[in-house]
């Protein structure tokens, strides 16, 4: 299978997972934004048991897991990353994860920008949400019908 076909297959699997996650209770993931000269630092606190997906990354950048353990999807299948762990995210990376314990995951991005929305445009591919919008169109009427009057 060629690389483009593998990426499309991976993206379809992650899209399907995102649709399934819509039907589960939403986790509270705390995000803290920090800035130093020339760097944006994004810290995520992920509760144990949380399943999540990432957007597609445009840039290569380091990340650190300073607390906990998380199973993530990778080109080699699932791998457990456990603190202390330092890794490198490559361009075009999109992951799924399952926090086995409470996790602190921090990313570091070279930029002089301090507007988080502008930074997101620099480091992330635009979100492809068609699969989620279609699912919401099917799911929301069923959800509304299930609510007590």
Protein Blocks (a to p, Z undefined) as FASTA:
>chain_A
ZZklmmmmmmmmmmmmmmmmmmpccddddddddddehiacddddddehiacdddddfbdc
ddddfedcdddddfkbpadddddddddddehiacddddfbdcddddddddfbfbfklmmm
mmpccddfklmmmmmmmmmmmmmmmpcZZ
